[in-house]
Amino acid sequence: MTPAELSRTVLSTVRHAVEADELRVAVPERVVVERPRGPRQGDYATNVALRLARAAGRQPRQVAEILAGRLARCPGIARVEIADPGFLNITLEAAAHAGLVREVLARGAAYGRNSSLAGTRVTLTHDGEPRAAAVAEAGNRLLRACGAQEGPPEAVRVRPARSGHEYPTADPGARAERLSALTPDATRWALLRPPPGDLPRLDPAELLAQRESNPLFRVQYAHARTRALLRNARDLGIAPDPDGRYGHPAEHRLLGVIADFPRIVEAAARHRSPDRVARHLEQTADAFFACHDMCPHLPRGDEKPSAAHRARLSLAEAAGTVLAGGLTLLGVSAPEHL
């Protein structure tokens, strides 16, 4: 179950409660579900009860109790808990996690693309400044990925990458030398990763370093590692199979960031902020490496392949799909080997 599907389930629950006269409110157009901050707060959380309480003339917890009872009976939901003052913390059934992995693998490179901006016509433009050009290019890819069509021009507004403050020295010759030393991937990442109001750091020593402290290397290496796992599994005759149990907290964290990818793509398109995708890719890479270290994807020693190994291989493939999709939207390569 994806966040979008869960959002529709929660919205349907509100509608049924209104139709049953348990709540007297206007049904909202949409309901937001988000990943909770803590691992013991379920898979998703929503503040819909808080939003409806005043209009319903009830305390938020009373509204939450009405919705929780109905939500807990919906397919794919294992349990619903209420957190003060009226948040709903939702835990999905194991089969719902497998369904998410199946969906990602079925959609492949199309996962994350949606029609949320269908009917919108806009084309991002720039004045030739390097950072504005990179943001416009990535922003237009994001808009098209969400169904927007080419249309009236809209100028990109970002802090330019030409002031010199992002370098250890302001000497023009030194700046030119540093820029020429960057690869196209490193240049795009450096220009797109910071929020629009922040200055990009274009130091080759940071951006070309093949170490964990370099976010671009970490994201690209995570993708390459997912591909290597699948190659190794194929050599061992082990086929991925998403229909397993994902019970470890590290697996749940990775499932969460994978499920959140379509929402991030939509938000990045709406706000003309490719940096949101870049930061989400960092979170995905970190979640993948944590799962990789805590939940072996391949048997060790004399251990025989199990359903858990096959399920984790499918989860790794899904993570790689998100990493590749996000990098492609940014115009950055997703290497098979690194």
N, C-alpha and C positions, 0 to 999 in steps of 0.2 A: 504494500500500500504506500503510495507516494504522498507527500504533504498535500498536493492538490486534491487527491482522492479523499484524504482524511478531512480536508477543509470542507469538501462537498458533503461528507458524511455528517460533520458537526452542523453544517447549515441545514441539512435535511432534518436533523434532530430538533433543532430550534423550530423549524416549520411545523413539525408534527406536534410539538408541545403547544404551539400557538393554536393549531387546529383543534387540539383536545381541550382547549381553554385552560391549560395549566399555566400558561403565560399570556398576558395581554400586552403585547408589544408589536411593533412593526418588525417584520423579519428583515434583517440586514441583507444587503446585496452580496456580501462576502464575509467570510470568517478567516482570520489569520491563525495558523498554527505554526509554532516555532520549536526549535530544539531547546529543551530546558538547560539551565546552566549546570545542574548537578546530575551525575549518573544515576542517582536513586530517585529521580523525579519523573520517571517514565521515559518513553521515546519522544513524546511531543507534549506541548503545553499550549493552552489557549486561554485568553482572557475574556472570552465572549460573555460569560456570566457577569463580569464587572461592567462590561459595556451596556448590558441590557437591564441591569438592576434598577437604575433610577426610573427608566420609562415603565418598568414593570411594577414599580411601587413596592419592591421587596429588597431585602438585604442580599448582597452578592452571593453569600453562601447558600441562601435559600434557592436562588436561581440555579446555582451550581448543582445543588442536590437534585433538582428536577431534571437537569440535563444529564447528569452523571448516570442516573438510573436508566435513562433511555439509551445513552451511548454504550453502556456496558453490554447491552443486548445486541449491538450491531455486529455483523460478521467482520472478522479480522481484528477485533478489539478484545484483548485479554482482560484488562481491568482499567477502571477510571478512578482516580483518587483526587480528593479536593484538598487544596492547599490554601491557607488563609492569604488574603481575605475572600478569595473565591475563584482561584485559578483551577483549571481542570488539567490534571496530569494523566496522560493517556499512554498506556502500554499496549503494544500490538502483539497479536499472536505470532508464533514462530512462522506459521505459513504465510503471514503477511510480509515478513522479511524476505522469504524465498520468492514471493511474487514480485517484489521490487527488483531483485537481482535478475529474475527472468525478463522483466520489462526492459531493463537496461540492455541486456544482451540481445534481446529481440530488436530493439530500435537502433542499437549500435551508434554510429556517428550522429544519428538524428536525435539521440537522447539529449534533452535539455532544450531542444527547439520547440516552439509552441506558437499559438496564434493569438497571444494576448494583446498584440498591437495591430491586429488585422483592422484595416480601415484607416490606419494612420499613414499619412504621406509626408515624408521628411527626408532630407539628405543633409548630413553634417558636412560643413565646409571649413576651410582653414585658410590662413593668410600665407602659408608657406613656411612658417616657423616649425622646426622639426617635431617638437612635442605635440603641437596642435595637429600637425599632419598625422602623426601616429594615432592620436586619440580619435580623430575624425575617421580614419580608416577602420580602426577596431570598432568604433561606435556604430558605423554603418553596417558592419558585419553582424553586430548584435541586434540592431534594429531589424535587419532582414531575417535573422534567426527567429524573431518573435512575430513575424508576419507583416511588419511595416513595409510599405512600398516607397520607392523613390518619389520625392516631391519637393516642395519649396525648400530653399536653402536655410540652414540654421547654423550660425557660426559657433565653433567650439570655443569655449572659454577655459583656459588653463594657465597656470603660471609658466611663463616661457622657460626653456632650458638653455638660455643663452646669456644669462647674467654673469656667469663665471663663479658665482658663490658656491656652486656644487663641486668645485675643484679645489685641491689644496693650494693651487696658485691661480692667479687671475691672468697670467701671461697668455696672450692669444696663441702664440706658437705652441705652448705646452698644452693648451686646450685642444687645439687641432690634432696634435700628436696623440692625445688620449682618445679622442673620438675615432680616429682612424684605426686604433688598436682594438676597438670593440667589434665583435661579430654582429651580424644583423639580428640574431636572436637576443643577444645581450643588450643591444641598443633599444630594441622594441620593449623588452621587459623593463629596462631602466626608465624609459619614458612613460610607460603605462602603469607601472606598479604604484607610484605614490598617488595619494588623493590629489584632486585638481589644484588645491591651494598650496601644496608642498613642492619644494624644489626636488628634482630628481638628482640622484647621485650617479655620476657617470665615471666612476673610478674603475679602470680595467682590473686593478689588483683585487677588487671585490667581486666584480661581475663575471670575471673569467676563472675565478678560483674554483677548483673541483673539490669542494669540501662542504660539509653540512651547513656551515654558516651562510652559504650563498643560496638564497631562496630559489633562484632560477635553476641552479644545478640540482637542488633537492627535488624540485618538481619534475624536471626532466629525468633524473635518475630514478625517481619513483615509477614513472611510466616505463622506463627501460627494464626495471626490475619486475614489473608485472608481466611484461612480455617474456622475460627470461624464465620466470616460473612456469609459464604455460609451455614454453619450449622444452624445459626439463621434464615436465609432467608427460608431455607427448612422447619423449624419449623413453620414459619408464612405462608407457602404456596406460597412463592414468587419465581418464577423461573427466573434465569438470562436470559437476551436476549441482545446480542451485538448490535442489530439493533436499536440504539438510537443515539441521538446527543451528541457529546462530545464537549461542547463549553467553558468550564471553563479553564483558563490557567493552573490550577493544573492538570486537566485531560490531557491537551496537553503535559505537562511535563512528566507525567507518560507514556503516549503513546510513547513519544520519546525515553525514556530509554528502554522500552519494544522492540520497533522496532530496536534499536541499538544492542540488545543482540547478534544476529548472527555475526555481524561484530566484536564485542568484542571477541567472541569465536575464530573466525578465526585469529585475530591479536594475541591473547594469544598463540595460537598454533604455528603460524609462528615464533614468537619471543621467544618461550619457556618461557613465562611469565605468570604463573597462577595468579600473583598479579593483572593483569589487570581485570580478572574476579572478584576477591575479591572486588576491588574498585568499579566496576560496580554494584555489588550487594548492596554495601552501597548506591550508588546513587539511585538504584531502591527502596530500603527500604525508603529512605528519601522522594522520590517522592510519594510513596504510602501513607506514613503517612500524607504528606501535602494534598493529595487528600482526604484521609480519614477524615481529620479535616475540610476541606472546602466544601466537596461535599458529603452529607449524602448518605450512601448506602442503608439504611433501613428507612422506614417511622417512624416518631416520633409522639407520642401521638395518636390523632385521624386521623392523616394524612393517606390517602389511598395510596397504592403502585402505582407508576407511571412508565412510560417508562424510565424515568431518573434513577430511583432506579434499574431497571432491567439491564440497560446498565452499570451502575457503578458496579453492582455485577459481571457482565461479565469481566469488566476491572480489578476488584480486583482478579478474578480467573486467568486472564492472568498474572497479576503481580506475583501471587503466583507460577504460572508455571515457570516463569523466575527465581524466587528466588530458587525454588526447583531444577531446572535444573542446575543452577550455583553452588549451594552448592554440588550437587551430583558430578559434574565434579571435584570439589576440594577435594572430599572425606569427606565432612562434612555433618552431618545429617540435614534434614529439618523437624523439629518436627511439628506434627499436633496440639499439645497443648504445652503451655509454661507458 
